[in-house]
Each structure stands twice: as C-alpha cells, then as structure tokens.
C-alpha cells in the first residue's frame, strides 16, 4: 500500500520529534534506530526512506529541538529586555531543566556527543546555538554591539555549563548551588 506524501511528511515529523526527545534523554549512543522507530510508532525498515543515517537524524532532531527553544525565547522579546532575560534564565537554570534533559536544551544534552560526530550534526548544533546567542545578544547591556556579543557568549556558556555541571554532580545541594550561583551572576 502506497503512503501519501502528506503521510510521509507526518511520519518524518513524528520521527524527528521522537528522536529529539530520545536523543536528549538517552544520548546518541543510548538509543538505536530500531528503538527510535518503535517509539515513533513506525517500523525499523522505514527509517532509511527518511534518513541516510542515524547521524543525519540526530542533526535534524537537534536542529528541531533548538528551533523550538529559539521560538520560545523570541516570544519573550516583546516583554522587554529585563523580563525576557528573567524568563530565559528562569526557564533554563532550574531543577526541571536539570532533571529532564529530554525536554531541555539540545546543547546541554547532546553537546559532547555532537562534538564527536560529523559536520552535519555539528553544523546543526552551531546554527541552533548561534540563534540562541543572537537572542541573548539583543538583550545584553553594553556600550556597543561587540560588548553585547561578548556578554551574550559568556552568559550562554555559563548557562550551558551550569546545566551540564548540575547534572554531573551527585550532591543535590551543590547542584542547586551551581544553578543559583550562575543565575545570580548573570546580568539582566
């Protein structure tokens, strides 16, 4: 039975959304193609009709997850810089984000995996991170664009690092302290 183009597109979207969640939750090596497809409600055999490789799917899934994050951050811009920054920081530097990588930032969940992969996955991560940093740049205080960019890069790195470190330590108090310290030191 032939599947319509519309159904093919819907299936691909379902695969990407499922992969975006599962790759962030389990890591690149923590889930195989068969289990990804099963979780998407599709057969393993259909995978290669949509993607050339698991790495290609990761690139698209990471881009998808980062696009969603950028859209959310862009929605905050109309509230003004102070409110937008507060919403970004509060939404990023919290226990929910720390404890649920499958729902959070693809950079914090997949950064080390992507660093070991090929150019397609790295490019997807670069573009997504660049878009997030561009939003922060618009919200930074500074005498000029160069200073705003510098602040945005430093703040983004601090946010990403805080989530990575807060997930890695086995001391709950230290984990929360890391999140609070970074949040308290970010301008905004």
N, C-alpha and C positions, 0 to 999 in steps of 0.2 A: 504494500500500500504506500503510495507516494505521499509525502508530507508537504503541505503547502509552504510557500515562502514565509508566510506570516508565522506558521508554527515553528519553522526552522529558526526564525529570529527570536521567538519567545523561548524556545529551548536554549538557544545560545545565551540569552539574557539570564535565564534561570541557572545555567551552568556557571556563568561569571559571578552572579550574586552568591551562589553557594560556595564557590571557590574563594571569593573574597573573605567570607566569614571563616571557612575552614582553614585556609592558609594562615590567617591571622591567629586563629586559635591553636593550631597544631604545628605550624611551621611548614616550610616547603617539604622537608623530608618526613614529616609526621603524618602525611596523608598521601595515599596513592590515587591514581587516576580512577581505578575501579570504585573505590570508596567515595570519591568525589562525585562520580556519575550516579552512583546508587543514592547518595544523599540528595542529588538534584532530581531523583525520580526517573532517571534515564539509564539506558544500558551502556556498559563499558564500550561496546563496539561502535557506538555513535560518536565517541569523543573525537576521533580523527577526521570526522566530517566537519568539525567545527574548528579544530586547532591542530597545528603541526606537532606540538609537543606540550608537555606539562609546563615547561618554562614559558612558552608562549601564553598559556592560560594564566600563569602567575603574573606575567606582565600586564595582561588585560585586567585581571582581578585587582591588582594593586592600583592600577590607574582608576578603576571604577571606585574603589574604596576612597581614594584620595580626592576624587572629583566630588563625591558626596560630602566629604569634610569641607572642602573649599566652598561648596554651595551653602553649607550651614554657616560658615564664617562670613561669607558675603552677605548673608541675611542679617548679620549683626551690624553691618556698617551703617545702616540708616539710623541707628540709635546714637551715633556719635562715638568718637574715639574712646572715651573713658568707659562707657557702657559696653561697647564692643570688646574692648580688651578684657574687661571683667568677665564677660560671658565666655570668651575664648579660654582664659586662664582657668576659670571655674570648671568649665567643661572638660578641660584637658588634664589638669593637675588634681585628680581626685581618686578616691578608692574604687569607684565604679570603673573608671578607665583602666586603672591598675589591674583590677581583678577580672576584667572581661576584655582581653585583647581581641577577641573575635568581633567585638563591636567598636573597637577603637581605631587609633591611627595605624595605618599600614607601615609607616616608617618605624615606629617603635616595635611593632610585632614582627616585621619582616626585614628590617634593615640589614642585620648580619647575614641572613640567607641571600638576599639580593646582591650583596657585595661579592658573593662567591659565584654568582651566575653571569650570564652573558649580557651583551649590550642592550638587548630589547628590554629585559627586566630592569636593568639599571637606568635606562632612559625613562621608562615609565615612572620609576621612583623619583628620578631627578625632576621631571616635569611636575609631578604632584607636590613634591616638597617646595619647588620653586614657586608654585602657585600659592601655597600656604604662606610662605615667607613674603610674597608680594602683598598679601593682605595685611600681614603684620607691619610691613614697611609703611603702608598708608596710615597706620595708627600710631606710629612712633613719634615721640617728641624729638626734636633735633634742629640744629641750625640750618641744615641743608639736606639734600637727598642722600648724599654719601653717609652722613651721620645717621640718618633714619635707617638706611640699609644695614649699616654696621650693627645698630641696635636690634633690628629685626633678626639678623642672622644669629646674634648672640642669644637673644631670647628664645628663638626656635630651638637652638642647640641645647639650651638649658632645659626647656620643656621636654624635649625628646630624652635627654639624659636622665632627667628626674624620673620619668616613667620607667625607663629601662632599669635604672638602679633600684627603684622602689619595688619592682617585680623580682629582682635578682636576690635581694637580701632576705634572710629568714627571720629577721627581727621586726615584728609588726610596728613597734614604737619607732624604730629607725626608719622604716619605710614611710610612715606617716610624717616623720620629721623632715625627711628629704622633700616630700611633696610640698609641705608647708613652707619650708625654707626657700625653695625656688619660687613658689608663688609670692611670697612676701618680698622677695628681692626684685621681681620684675617690675619695670616702670609701667604706670598706667592708672 
